[in-house]
Amino acid sequence: MPLPDQVPVVVGAGLAGLLTSVCLSKAGVRHALLGPPTPPDALRLGESVDAVGSLELAALLPELAEHLIRKDNVALHAAGGQCSVLDFIALLSAPRVRSSAHGLFGLPRSTPWLFHLQRYGFDPALFERCVADPLVSHGPQRVTEVEAEGDRVAALHLEDGAVVCPSHVFDATNHVRLLGKAFGVPPQLLGGPKVTVFTRYLRDDDGCDHLTGPNWLRTSHLMALTEARHGFNGLVWCLPMPGFVSVGVSLEADAARPDDATVLDVAARAGVDRGVDWRGRYPIPGPVQALRHQYFFHERPWGGNWMMVGGSAFTMHLGASSGVSIALATARVAPGFLRRPQAVGRRLEGYVRRAIAAQETYDLLQYSEQVDQAAVERWVHEGIQRVTNHAALCGTPAHRLAGNLGWWMLQRRLLTWPGFGCPDALFTLPAGEASIGWMNAREGTALPVTERPPLALGESAG
Ligand SMILES: Cc1cc2nc3c(=O)[nH]c(=O)nc-3n(C[C@H](O)[C@H](O)[C@H](O)COP(=O)(O)OP(=O)(O)OC[C@H]3O[C@@H](n4cnc5c(N)ncnc54)[C@H](O)[C@@H]3O)c2cc1C
């Protein structure tokens, strides 16, 4: 079927492109989606979702809830073994947090907890949903050339020789930065080049006591490795899910380090020391991969009739769990961009600038020998600022006003973390027994798969 001309075109069928397509469809906009689906055997990354992403995603796509895996906490493990835990259930059930997230900033009350996204199930199901929509014309071809007229995209040339003349273009090509390159907009780099070494460990059942088993299973783990203790500096992530755990280590690309298998081995032993024995629970090793990459942002991620969405607008520290929420936020404003490109484009610029301000906090956490209380509180504070930033980009005019005001007050410390009425949601575990004990405390006994409680999406966070 030939692709239509003079309709909006989304380039890239990864997460950001698909979410943009969903948002355009929900707004009743006929559009084209270009690019191949991700191959089924490709390793998929980006499972840990932050508060904004969890609440928005659960509300946007309740039909895909089976791929949202409950997580209750995030644990920041210092290299010395101490650990700060942020308890999301306590946080999301605190009345002041709940009412301001929903009432002031317009976030939906769609889930009482946060998620790990099971991307192996979620991404293909999302792709099927998008291409089955009668408003979507999907072409699996790649775009090979962009024809520009001033600050507008006039035509897109496809690999099969076809030419499409779009009304608007949403660039969802991630680090390819199709339109950034076409319009000569250089990326601003955030820090030096990184290498991420990652893998999955699997088990041959689905680990069905995920909801009732040890606390560490319902937790996103970030773990500092330091040269002094571990032989190299790095930040480990460990994201347990039913059936597999996603593990990776982020390192400075140009620093000395052992081979990839040894890096993962050191990380696993650091996990065992903290009571988080992922290789014990998920004994089947998956393939090891290494990815060289660099964080960047675009000061102006939009033009006359084009906008960058998701990772092509900017990418920041993996530990920020923000790739999914960036994709969601930029997708949500796509329909508005069609009507008011200048206004939405300028809001997008502000959103990017505010979001990347948190980048250096992850470097502080990464090199922590002991829990750095100030850095941890700064991390939580910035997590709350992310909610206000999201509202300032995506909300109704009233929510945008509240989002900007909230950001300003947080920035000037006129609002602070204990002022949110849930200081107990953040606590520190000392190194050794206490930390290991908390990680391995169980909630009741295991349930058979069929008796697993549903996620209860749509339920009020109260
Ligand atoms: C190691 C690692 C760990 C991460 N962990 C997390 C996490 O825990 N939480 C989180 O929220 N985020 C995380 N992220 C980020 C998250 O994975 C990404 O933000 C998200 O998947 C990016 O989605 P995207 O759609 O922007 O890019 P992609 O998924 O890369 O999609 C880009 C698409 O564009 C297509 N494309 C490229 N060029 C063309 C062209 N010329 N024509 C047509 N199509 C084209 C590609 O085929 C691809 O389908 C992680 C990232 C990495 C690398």
The ligand as an ORCA input file, in Angstrom:
! r2SCAN-3c Opt
* xyz 0 1
  C      22.175     -0.096     28.474
  C      20.910      0.704     28.543
  C      20.076      0.601     29.662
  C      18.915      1.372     29.751
  N      18.117      1.281     30.856
  C      17.009      2.039     30.948
  C      16.121      1.924     32.057
  O      16.331      1.123     32.960
  N      14.999      2.702     32.089
  C      14.695      3.563     31.070
  O      13.668      4.238     31.148
  N      15.498      3.662     29.991
  C      16.635      2.931     29.905
  N      17.428      3.006     28.807
  C      17.026      3.907     27.733
  C      15.953      3.257     26.873
  O      16.348      1.977     26.451
  C      15.789      4.120     25.676
  O      15.530      5.443     26.082
  C      14.631      3.750     24.817
  O      14.536      2.384     24.545
  C      14.891      4.481     23.527
  O      13.827      4.284     22.718
  P      13.835      4.993     21.309
  O      12.571      4.599     20.672
  O      14.168      6.440     21.466
  O      15.090      4.334     20.553
  P      15.249      2.890     19.893
  O      14.541      1.858     20.688
  O      16.710      2.733     19.624
  O      14.490      3.027     18.516
  C      15.007      3.747     17.437
  C      14.346      3.173     16.198
  O      14.660      3.998     15.090
  C      14.851      3.150     13.988
  N      15.614      3.889     12.980
  C      16.868      4.372     13.093
  N      17.220      5.005     11.950
  C      16.150      4.926     11.127
  C      15.902      5.389      9.813
  N      16.819      6.058      9.105
  N      14.696      5.140      9.257
  C      13.736      4.466      9.946
  N      13.927      3.991     11.192
  C      15.117      4.224     11.780
  C      15.576      1.931     14.549
  O      15.412      0.818     13.668
  C      14.831      1.761     15.866
  O      13.700      0.933     15.720
  C      18.580      2.235     28.694
  C      19.399      2.315     27.551
  C      20.543      1.566     27.479
  C      21.408      1.676     26.250
*
